[in-house]
Amino acid sequence: MPETARVNSYGHNARHHANSLDGQRGELGMSNNTLHGELGISDRLHHFTWAWFTTTMSTGGIALVLGRTPHRFDGLTVIGEIVFILDLVLFVSICTGITMRFVLFPQAFLSSLQHPTESLFVPTFFISIMNLIANTQVYGVPHCGPWLVTTSRVLFWIYAACTFLTAVGQYYFLFTGEPLTLQSMTPAWILPIFPVMLCGTLASLMGGSQPPDQALPILVAGVTFQGLGMLTATFMYGPYLARLMTSGLPNSNLRPGMFIAVGPSSFTGLALLGISSHLPRIYPSYTSISSISHPEIIADVFRIVALSVAVFLWATAFWFFSVAFVSVICGATRKDGMSFHLVWWAFVFPNVGFTIVTIDIGRALLSEGILWLSSVMTILLVVTWLFVGAAHIRAVWKKQILWPGKDEDHDQ
């Protein structure tokens, strides 16, 4: 969409939302303010969208990186635990905020699930849950009894079932709802498959603590759903690159979303490497593959294949990262600059996977140089997380978000 048309569209959307809010405020007994004045808290909560879970999605990812980074110092684990606790607090707070939105505006729930833009961010809720389970594994299981190992296993299967159903349901709504055009294609179209794909990441983290007979089904499920997610993302890459070739780069404010394309390759690489590291505990002591005369080689063969594929995918992720980075820098240096959108959190979460897979490749290759590179990436990622968090708070204060026509729920 041309820039002028986009601005006009936003202006029309803002007036539409203002008129809609006037009627709803009258029904709920709220104060009747205009867009040029101050909106009440309830009015602003009307625009508390699913995209807010990108905050917890990224914060949980930072805790995960801090728990895996190779060069550690005294207190780093404690810092990771603090970030994990902060993630828990933010998750509860955001759940409370979006629940209040749906209670005050009951029609908003169904409309948010069918909205062509906001519905794409529903998966960030499930990704946030994945982060909570993953960080519980990293920070909780080593200090708790067997009960937490069993609880994690149950949560894994519940998460896998829910996210698969969500992926089917969301794409069904997208296929049968308002038709989308190639010109509007963004990497966010990948998001509905992201949560179920991250079963591979969960499996790679949990496999080491589970008994062999329980770990094997989890690892197989991890590879299965990781393959589903990676292939679906690959199918999306074609239209995405075609959109860039035919329509150019997206609006400067939305270019951070280009980093989403980094995620599938990165998380697939780390899932395969993580899963391969647990197979020596299972084979040959626990063998479930028929016609294998020497099961002791299974783990070694899978490890070699996993490492080769991970390096292959790392290069793909690095290319998408580089394209997104150059595009964002060029967008930020334009006269109109960039204003905050919740999609800015894509600076963080996809690069969580990129950082962790770099760590795992460095460990697999016994390369101190790659490990130091991953440590530098960890520091830069934490700085980016702090920057985006500060920009998020500023945007709420400056009414750049939580405002009619400014959020993911605006009319198309």
C-alpha positions as CSV (number, residue, x, y, z in Angstrom):
1,M,0.0,0.0,0.0
2,P,1.4,3.5,-0.8
3,E,2.5,5.6,2.1
4,T,-0.2,8.2,1.6
5,A,-2.9,5.6,1.3
6,R,-1.7,3.9,4.4
7,V,-1.9,7.2,6.4
8,N,-5.3,7.9,5.0
9,S,-6.4,4.4,5.9
10,Y,-5.1,4.8,9.5
11,G,-6.9,8.1,9.8
12,H,-10.2,6.5,8.6
13,N,-9.7,3.6,11.0
14,A,-9.1,5.9,13.9
15,R,-12.4,7.8,13.3
16,H,-14.2,4.4,12.8
17,H,-12.8,3.2,16.2
18,A,-13.7,6.4,17.9
19,N,-17.3,6.2,16.7
20,S,-17.5,2.5,17.8
21,L,-16.0,3.4,21.2
22,D,-18.5,6.2,21.7
23,G,-21.4,3.7,21.4
24,Q,-19.7,1.1,23.6
25,R,-18.8,3.7,26.2
26,G,-22.5,4.8,26.3
27,E,-23.5,1.2,26.9
28,L,-20.9,0.6,29.6
29,G,-21.4,4.0,31.3
30,M,-17.9,5.3,30.4
31,S,-16.7,8.8,29.8
32,N,-17.3,10.0,26.3
33,N,-13.9,11.5,25.1
34,T,-12.6,12.2,21.6
35,L,-9.5,11.1,19.9
36,H,-8.1,14.6,20.4
37,G,-8.5,14.3,24.2
38,E,-7.7,11.6,26.7
39,L,-9.1,8.1,26.5
40,G,-9.9,6.2,29.6
41,I,-8.1,3.0,30.7
42,S,-11.1,0.9,29.6
43,D,-11.0,2.6,26.1
44,R,-7.3,1.9,25.8
45,L,-7.7,-1.7,26.9
46,H,-10.0,-2.2,23.9
47,H,-6.8,-2.2,21.9
48,F,-4.9,-4.6,24.1
49,T,-4.2,-7.1,21.4
50,W,-2.7,-10.6,21.3
51,A,0.5,-9.1,20.0
52,W,1.3,-8.0,23.5
53,F,2.4,-11.6,24.1
54,T,5.4,-10.9,21.9
55,T,6.8,-9.3,25.1
56,T,6.7,-12.5,27.1
57,M,7.7,-14.5,24.1
58,S,10.9,-12.5,23.9
59,T,11.6,-12.1,27.6
60,G,11.3,-15.9,28.1
61,G,13.6,-16.3,25.2
62,I,16.2,-14.1,26.9
63,A,16.0,-16.2,30.0
64,L,16.6,-19.3,27.9
65,V,19.7,-17.8,26.2
66,L,21.1,-16.8,29.6
67,G,20.7,-20.4,30.8
68,R,22.6,-21.8,27.7
69,T,25.3,-19.2,27.0
70,P,28.7,-20.9,27.1
71,H,31.0,-18.3,28.9
72,R,29.5,-18.0,32.4
73,F,30.3,-15.9,35.5
74,D,29.1,-16.1,39.1
75,G,25.6,-14.8,39.3
76,L,24.6,-15.4,35.6
77,T,22.3,-18.2,36.5
78,V,20.7,-16.0,39.1
79,I,20.2,-13.2,36.5
80,G,18.6,-15.8,34.2
81,E,16.2,-16.9,37.1
82,I,15.3,-13.2,37.7
83,V,14.5,-12.7,34.0
84,F,12.4,-16.0,34.2
85,I,10.5,-14.6,37.2
86,L,10.0,-11.3,35.3
87,D,8.6,-13.3,32.4
88,L,6.1,-15.0,34.7
89,V,5.0,-11.7,36.1
90,L,4.6,-10.2,32.6
91,F,2.7,-13.2,31.4
92,V,0.2,-13.0,34.2
93,S,-0.2,-9.3,33.7
94,I,-0.8,-9.5,30.0
95,C,-3.2,-12.4,30.5
96,T,-5.1,-10.2,32.9
97,G,-5.1,-7.2,30.5
98,I,-6.4,-9.2,27.5
99,T,-9.0,-10.9,29.7
100,M,-10.2,-7.5,30.8
101,R,-10.5,-6.4,27.2
102,F,-12.7,-9.5,26.4
103,V,-14.8,-9.0,29.5
104,L,-15.4,-5.3,28.8
105,F,-15.9,-5.8,25.0
106,P,-17.2,-9.4,24.6
107,Q,-17.5,-9.1,20.8
108,A,-13.7,-8.5,20.7
109,F,-12.8,-12.1,21.4
110,L,-14.2,-13.7,18.3
111,S,-13.3,-10.7,16.1
112,S,-9.7,-11.0,17.3
113,L,-9.5,-14.6,16.2
114,Q,-10.8,-13.8,12.8
115,H,-9.1,-10.5,12.2
116,P,-6.6,-10.9,9.3
117,T,-3.8,-9.1,11.2
118,E,-4.4,-9.6,14.9
119,S,-5.2,-13.3,14.6
120,L,-1.7,-13.9,13.3
121,F,-0.4,-13.0,16.8
122,V,-2.6,-15.5,18.7
123,P,0.3,-18.0,18.5
124,T,2.5,-15.7,20.5
125,F,0.4,-16.7,23.5
126,F,1.4,-20.4,23.0
127,I,5.0,-19.5,22.3
128,S,5.0,-17.7,25.6
129,I,3.7,-20.8,27.3
130,M,6.5,-22.8,25.6
131,N,9.0,-20.5,27.0
132,L,7.6,-21.0,30.5
133,I,7.8,-24.7,30.2
134,A,11.3,-24.5,28.7
135,N,12.7,-22.3,31.4
136,T,11.1,-24.5,34.0
137,Q,13.1,-27.3,32.5
138,V,16.3,-25.2,32.5
139,Y,16.0,-23.5,35.9
140,G,13.6,-25.7,37.8
141,V,14.2,-29.4,37.1
142,P,17.9,-29.4,38.3
143,H,16.7,-28.3,41.7
144,C,13.4,-30.2,42.1
145,G,12.4,-33.8,42.5
146,P,11.1,-36.3,40.0
147,W,7.6,-34.8,40.2
148,L,8.7,-31.9,38.1
149,V,10.1,-34.2,35.4
150,T,6.8,-36.0,35.2
151,T,4.9,-32.7,35.2
152,S,7.1,-31.4,32.3
153,R,6.3,-34.6,30.3
154,V,2.6,-34.1,30.8
155,L,2.8,-30.5,29.8
156,F,4.8,-31.3,26.7
157,W,2.0,-33.6,25.4
158,I,-0.7,-31.2,26.3
159,Y,1.2,-28.4,24.6
160,A,1.8,-30.5,21.4
161,A,-1.9,-31.4,21.1
162,C,-3.1,-27.8,21.7
163,T,-0.6,-26.2,19.3
164,F,-1.3,-28.7,16.5
165,L,-5.1,-28.0,16.8
166,T,-4.4,-24.2,16.9
167,A,-2.2,-24.5,13.7
168,V,-5.0,-26.3,11.9
169,G,-7.7,-24.0,13.2
170,Q,-5.9,-20.7,12.5
171,Y,-4.9,-21.6,9.0
172,Y,-8.5,-22.8,8.3
173,F,-9.7,-19.3,9.4
174,L,-7.1,-17.7,7.2
175,F,-8.0,-19.9,4.2
176,T,-11.8,-19.2,4.6
177,G,-11.8,-15.6,5.8
178,E,-11.1,-12.3,4.0
179,P,-8.8,-13.1,1.1
180,L,-5.2,-11.9,1.5
181,T,-3.1,-10.7,-1.3
182,L,0.5,-11.5,-2.2
183,Q,1.3,-7.8,-1.7
184,S,0.3,-8.0,2.0
185,M,2.4,-11.1,2.6
186,T,4.7,-10.9,5.6
187,P,6.7,-13.5,7.6
188,A,3.9,-13.2,10.2
189,W,2.0,-15.7,8.1
190,I,4.4,-18.3,9.5
191,L,3.4,-17.6,13.1
192,P,0.4,-20.0,13.3
193,I,2.8,-23.0,12.7
194,F,5.5,-21.6,15.0
195,P,4.1,-23.0,18.4
196,V,3.8,-26.6,17.2
197,M,7.2,-26.4,15.5
198,L,8.7,-25.4,18.9
199,C,7.8,-28.9,20.2
200,G,11.2,-29.7,18.8
201,T,12.9,-27.1,21.0
202,L,11.0,-28.4,24.0
203,A,12.0,-32.0,23.2
204,S,15.7,-31.0,22.9
205,L,15.6,-29.5,26.3
206,M,13.5,-32.2,28.1
207,G,15.1,-35.3,26.6
208,G,18.0,-35.3,28.9
209,S,15.9,-35.5,32.1
210,Q,13.3,-38.1,31.0
211,P,13.7,-41.8,31.4
212,P,14.8,-43.5,28.1
213,D,11.4,-45.1,27.5
214,Q,9.7,-41.8,28.0
215,A,12.3,-39.7,26.3
216,L,12.2,-41.5,23.0
217,P,8.5,-40.7,22.2
218,I,9.1,-37.1,23.1
219,L,12.2,-36.9,20.9
220,V,10.3,-38.5,18.0
221,A,7.4,-36.1,18.4
222,G,9.9,-33.2,18.5
223,V,11.4,-34.2,15.2
224,T,8.0,-34.8,13.7
225,F,6.5,-31.4,14.6
226,Q,9.8,-29.6,13.9
227,G,9.6,-31.1,10.4
228,L,6.0,-30.0,10.0
229,G,6.9,-26.4,11.0
230,M,10.0,-26.2,9.0
231,L,8.4,-27.4,5.8
232,T,5.3,-25.2,6.2
233,A,7.7,-22.2,6.8
234,T,9.6,-23.2,3.7
235,F,6.4,-23.1,1.7
236,M,5.8,-19.6,3.0
237,Y,9.3,-18.4,2.1
238,G,8.4,-18.6,-1.7
239,P,5.5,-16.1,-1.6
240,Y,7.4,-13.9,0.9
241,L,10.4,-13.6,-1.4
242,A,8.0,-13.1,-4.4
243,R,6.3,-10.3,-2.5
244,L,9.7,-8.6,-1.8
245,M,10.7,-9.0,-5.5
246,T,7.4,-7.6,-6.9
247,S,6.3,-5.1,-4.3
248,G,9.5,-4.1,-2.5
249,L,10.2,-3.9,1.2
250,P,7.4,-3.3,3.7
251,N,6.7,0.0,5.5
252,S,9.7,1.1,7.6
253,N,7.8,0.6,10.8
254,L,7.0,-3.0,10.0
255,R,10.4,-4.1,8.8
256,P,11.4,-5.5,12.2
257,G,8.9,-8.3,11.4
258,M,11.3,-9.5,8.6
259,F,13.4,-11.1,11.4
260,I,10.6,-13.6,11.9
261,A,12.0,-15.4,8.8
262,V,15.1,-16.1,10.9
263,G,13.2,-18.3,13.4
264,P,12.2,-21.5,11.6
265,S,15.7,-22.3,10.3
266,S,17.4,-21.4,13.6
267,F,15.0,-23.3,15.9
268,T,15.1,-26.4,13.5
269,G,18.9,-26.5,13.8
270,L,18.9,-26.2,17.5
271,A,16.2,-28.8,17.9
272,L,18.0,-31.4,15.8
273,L,21.3,-30.8,17.6
274,G,19.6,-30.9,21.0
275,I,17.8,-34.1,20.2
276,S,20.9,-35.7,18.8
277,S,22.8,-35.0,22.1
278,H,20.3,-37.2,24.0
279,L,20.2,-40.2,21.7
280,P,23.3,-41.9,23.3
281,R,21.3,-42.4,26.5
282,I,18.6,-44.3,24.5
283,Y,20.6,-46.3,21.9
284,P,21.6,-49.1,22.1
285,S,20.2,-49.7,25.6
286,Y,16.6,-49.0,24.4
287,T,16.0,-49.8,20.8
288,S,12.7,-49.4,19.0
289,I,13.8,-49.3,15.3
290,S,13.5,-52.6,13.5
291,S,16.1,-54.2,11.2
292,I,19.0,-52.4,12.9
293,S,21.8,-54.9,13.5
294,H,24.1,-52.4,15.2
295,P,22.0,-49.9,17.2
296,E,25.1,-48.5,18.8
297,I,25.7,-46.4,15.6
298,I,22.3,-44.8,15.6
299,A,23.2,-41.9,17.9
300,D,26.5,-41.2,16.0
301,V,24.8,-41.2,12.6
302,F,22.0,-39.0,13.7
303,R,24.5,-36.6,15.4
304,I,26.5,-36.2,12.1
305,V,23.4,-35.7,10.1
306,A,22.0,-33.2,12.6
307,L,25.2,-31.2,12.7
308,S,25.4,-31.0,8.9
309,V,21.7,-29.9,8.6
310,A,22.2,-27.4,11.5
311,V,25.1,-25.7,9.7
312,F,23.1,-25.7,6.5
313,L,20.1,-24.1,8.2
314,W,22.4,-21.6,10.1
315,A,23.5,-20.2,6.8
316,T,19.9,-19.8,5.7
317,A,19.0,-18.0,9.0
318,F,22.1,-15.8,8.7
319,W,21.0,-14.7,5.2
320,F,17.5,-13.8,6.3
321,F,19.0,-12.0,9.3
322,S,21.3,-10.0,7.1
323,V,18.5,-9.0,4.7
324,A,16.3,-8.0,7.6
325,F,19.1,-6.1,9.3
326,V,20.0,-4.0,6.2
327,S,16.3,-3.3,5.5
328,V,15.8,-2.1,9.1
329,I,18.9,0.1,9.0
330,C,17.8,1.7,5.7
331,G,14.3,2.2,7.1
332,A,15.6,3.8,10.3
333,T,17.8,6.3,8.4
334,R,14.9,7.6,6.3
335,K,13.5,11.1,7.0
336,D,10.3,9.8,8.6
337,G,12.3,7.2,10.7
338,M,10.5,4.4,12.5
339,S,7.8,4.4,15.1
340,F,7.3,1.6,17.6
341,H,5.0,-1.3,16.9
342,L,4.8,-4.5,18.9
343,V,6.3,-6.3,15.9
344,W,9.6,-4.7,17.1
345,W,9.9,-7.7,19.5
346,A,10.8,-9.7,16.4
347,F,14.2,-8.1,17.0
348,V,14.5,-10.5,19.9
349,F,12.7,-13.8,19.8
350,P,13.7,-15.2,16.3
351,N,17.3,-14.2,17.2
352,V,17.0,-16.2,20.4
353,G,17.0,-19.4,18.2
354,F,19.7,-18.0,16.0
355,T,21.9,-17.4,19.1
356,I,21.3,-20.8,20.7
357,V,21.9,-22.7,17.5
358,T,25.2,-20.9,17.2
359,I,26.0,-22.0,20.7
360,D,25.1,-25.6,20.0
361,I,27.2,-25.6,16.7
362,G,30.2,-24.2,18.6
363,R,29.9,-27.0,21.2
364,A,29.4,-29.7,18.6
365,L,32.5,-28.6,16.6
366,L,34.5,-27.8,19.7
367,S,35.2,-24.4,18.3
368,E,36.1,-21.8,20.9
369,G,35.8,-19.1,18.2
370,I,32.2,-19.9,17.5
371,L,31.4,-20.1,21.2
372,W,32.9,-16.6,21.8
373,L,30.8,-15.4,18.8
374,S,27.7,-16.8,20.5
375,S,28.6,-15.0,23.7
376,V,28.9,-11.7,21.9
377,M,25.5,-12.4,20.2
378,T,24.1,-13.1,23.7
379,I,25.2,-9.7,24.9
380,L,23.9,-7.9,21.9
381,L,20.6,-9.7,22.2
382,V,20.2,-8.7,25.8
383,V,21.0,-5.1,24.9
384,T,18.4,-5.3,22.1
385,W,15.8,-6.7,24.5
386,L,16.4,-3.8,26.9
387,F,16.1,-1.3,24.1
388,V,12.9,-2.7,22.7
389,G,11.5,-2.9,26.2
390,A,12.2,0.8,26.8
391,A,10.8,1.7,23.4
392,H,7.6,-0.3,24.3
393,I,7.1,1.6,27.6
394,R,7.7,4.9,25.8
395,A,5.2,4.0,23.0
396,V,2.5,3.3,25.6
397,W,3.2,6.7,27.2
398,K,3.3,8.5,23.9
399,K,0.0,6.9,22.7
400,Q,1.8,5.2,19.8
401,I,0.1,1.9,20.8
402,L,-3.0,1.1,22.9
403,W,-4.8,3.8,20.8
404,P,-7.5,3.7,18.1
405,G,-6.0,2.9,14.7
406,K,-2.6,2.2,16.1
407,D,-2.7,-1.4,17.0
408,E,-3.0,-4.8,15.2
409,D,-6.8,-4.7,15.6
410,H,-7.3,-1.7,13.2
411,D,-9.6,-2.2,10.2
412,Q,-8.0,-3.2,7.0
